Each structure stands twice: as C-alpha cells, then as structure tokens.
Amino acid sequence: MINWQQLTLNLRSYKPLSKIAKQADIDAGTLRRIARGDTPEPKFNQGIRLLDLHYDLFPDRHKDVLL
C-alpha cells in the first residue's frame, strides 16, 4: 500500500502542486484531489512518476509513505 495523500502533501511542501503536476505530467486537479483525500490513488503510470519524483526529492521520507 502507498499513502498517496501523504506522498502528495510531501511533494506540495517542496513546490506548488501545479508545478509538480507539470513535472510529473499529471493533471493538477488530480493532485489536489489526492492531497485532499478525495481521490484515493492516481492511475498506474501517474503513480509511478509520482513515486519516482518523491523518491528523488525525499529519499529519507520515502519509506514513510509505503505502508
């Protein structure tokens, strides 16, 4: 399991979700819904990009989002 909401909130602490969305090629609205907990998880390909980005930016906190 992956805590997508926490992963997204961690990314938001780095830079605005609109910039994260462009960097990960994901709709910003989708990221906002994940951050609010309205959407439980992204599509598979989007999730892979978010996981890669999160690992690159937060290697010390990456295990915390993997449940």
C-alpha positions in Angstrom: 0.0 0.0 0.0 1.0 3.6 -0.7 -0.2 6.6 1.3 -0.8 8.7 -1.8 -2.2 11.6 0.2 0.9 11.9 2.3 3.1 11.5 -0.7 1.3 14.3 -2.5 1.5 16.5 0.6 5.2 15.9 0.9 5.6 17.0 -2.8 3.5 20.0 -2.1 5.9 21.0 0.7 8.6 21.1 -2.0 6.8 23.3 -4.5 3.2 24.1 -5.6 1.2 21.2 -6.9 0.7 23.0 -10.2 4.5 22.8 -10.8 4.7 19.2 -9.5 1.8 18.3 -12.0 3.8 19.7 -14.9 7.0 18.0 -13.8 5.2 14.6 -13.4 2.9 15.2 -16.4 -0.3 14.8 -14.3 -3.4 17.0 -14.1 -3.1 19.5 -11.3 -6.7 18.9 -10.3 -6.0 15.2 -9.8 -3.1 16.0 -7.5 -5.2 18.4 -5.5 -7.9 15.7 -5.1 -5.3 13.2 -3.9 -3.9 15.7 -1.4 -7.4 16.3 0.0 -8.1 12.6 0.1 -11.0 12.9 -2.4 -9.2 10.6 -4.9 -7.6 7.5 -3.2 -4.9 6.9 -5.8 -3.6 8.0 -9.2 -3.6 6.0 -12.4 -0.8 3.5 -12.6 1.6 5.4 -14.9 0.9 8.6 -12.9 1.6 6.8 -9.7 5.0 5.5 -11.0 6.0 9.1 -11.9 4.9 10.4 -8.5 6.8 7.7 -6.7 10.0 8.4 -8.7 9.7 12.1 -8.1 9.0 11.6 -4.4 12.0 9.2 -4.0 14.3 11.7 -5.8 13.2 14.6 -3.6 12.6 12.8 -0.3 14.7 9.7 -0.1 14.7 9.9 3.7 10.9 10.1 3.9 10.1 7.7 1.1 9.6 4.6 3.3 7.1 6.6 5.4 4.6 6.7 2.5 4.9 3.0 1.8 2.5 1.2 4.2 
